[in-house]
Amino acid sequence: MSKATRRNFLQKSILGGVFYTFGIPFIRANNSFESLNSDSGFQLENTHYNEIDWTKIRAQFLFPDSRQYLNTASLGPSPRTVVSTVCKTIEQLETSCSHGHHLTKKTHTQIAKFLNTSEDEIAVIRNATEGMNIIARTLRLKAGDEVIISTHEHVGGAAPWMALQKDLGVIVKLIDLDVDGEKNLQIIKNAVTSKTKAIAFSHITCTNGMKLPVKEIAAFCSSKNIFSCVDGAQALGMFPIDLTDMNVDFYTSSGHKWLFGPKGTGVFYMNKKWIKKLNPVFAGAYSDSKFNLNNLTMEYRDSVQREEYGTRNTAISLGLGSAIEFINTIGIENVAKRGRELSDYFRKGLSEMPEIEILTPKSEEFSASMITFRIKGKDNLKLNQQINSEYKIRLRGIYENNLNSIRVSFAVFNNFTEIDNLLIALNSLTTK
Ligand SMILES: Cc1ncc(COP(=O)(O)O)c(C=O)c1O
């Protein structure tokens, strides 16, 4: 094989492999970036809720129809348009030997609009955990300062603060939440002391899918000069979020759950009032507005995007923008309504089984598109494995906080038949 033929062959088998695996036609490279706009490429004839063709939405996802996947809270599969944007971008950037850093600007605009905030308050990061680490370290807390977290935090939302406890002697105060949702604001207020510097909490808990009153907690924090640090990993893409209205200090989220973005993407928000007052934890190329190595001077950018230092993966950043366009095509209000409708249907089915206890609050104020339940007196983590292996339904066992329960996520690709199948499975398991 000549060198040129071998190169051709390799190109075809590598790129062709990637694109054909995803069922996406091979995309010809060109050196301009014009075709790299991450628009959805997916349209719906009708976006009035009652007219939406949910089967058309389901068809956008690559996993087979036979796969009953109700675990978006762990990992959201990406629709075709996202995969296509990532693949196209990789190909084009590789063709021109570019990193394409400037292209991520489009994603900043899309995220800012989606969350009703300004571009300078938004950065694209790798995941929610990275965001919480940035927050924890940016505050420059000292030994004896107190941080409040709850027993319902995910390890990614809790570990960054526990690391401060280890490294600096910061005191982490653990509170338990009210699983009915009602008393959580008061529980948080009661835990505050004169040493409290930050409260870190989930917008939606990963354990029982409970929604916390973010706006009210943030207002309370602000009145006491405490930083409000929100883990939105389970909220972004599930229902509308208005960061300006909530007026939190910090918000971090994954892009690879309810937003269906590429894996390894996240969103970080810092309220603009802190941008000049808090220095970034890490710095590098793109963190600065002025940089002179010879006289060792450096000024940071007045933008949270200073967190995007060094070379980044532009393809997945654009894929994240594409994911937002996908959600926008359906309409985030419609997404939220569908999640609620499916949850309500499942809840109704569960409530007919006396052996089952539901751990997610019922009211719309304190819940959204997830339901956690347990079959009384059973090892629910084992049951979850059984549901997966025997009934081929993918859920998530909740061992956190010793809840011994099972979590179900209701995303736009899920349907009522899958819920019926799950209810049939539960019926037979409870009577065994
Ligand atoms: C509430 C919460 N925070 C953080 C994380 C970690 O997310 P990531 O893997 O994007 O860091 C998760 C993941 O399930 C989560 O549910």
The ligand as a MOL file (V3000), in Angstrom:
LIG
                    3D

  0  0  0     0  0            999 V3000
M  V30 BEGIN CTAB
M  V30 COUNTS 16 16 0 0 0
M  V30 BEGIN ATOM
M  V30 1 C -26.4500 16.5190 42.5130 0
M  V30 2 C -25.2320 16.0510 41.7760 0
M  V30 3 N -24.1060 16.7690 41.8490 0
M  V30 4 C -22.9890 16.4160 41.1920 0
M  V30 5 C -22.9650 15.2900 40.4190 0
M  V30 6 C -21.6960 14.9280 39.7000 0
M  V30 7 O -21.8180 15.3140 38.3760 0
M  V30 8 P -20.5610 15.3220 37.4120 0
M  V30 9 O -20.2310 13.9050 37.1510 0
M  V30 10 O -21.0210 16.0770 36.2160 0
M  V30 11 O -19.4640 16.0290 38.1150 0
M  V30 12 C -24.1120 14.4950 40.2980 0
M  V30 13 C -24.1160 13.2770 39.4760 0
M  V30 14 O -24.9930 12.4460 39.5290 0
M  V30 15 C -25.2770 14.8960 40.9930 0
M  V30 16 O -26.4070 14.1770 40.9360 0
M  V30 END ATOM
M  V30 BEGIN BOND
M  V30 1 1 1 2
M  V30 2 1 2 3
M  V30 3 2 2 15
M  V30 4 2 3 4
M  V30 5 1 4 5
M  V30 6 1 5 6
M  V30 7 2 5 12
M  V30 8 1 6 7
M  V30 9 1 7 8
M  V30 10 2 8 9
M  V30 11 1 8 10
M  V30 12 1 8 11
M  V30 13 1 12 13
M  V30 14 1 12 15
M  V30 15 2 13 14
M  V30 16 1 15 16
M  V30 END BOND
M  V30 END CTAB
M  END
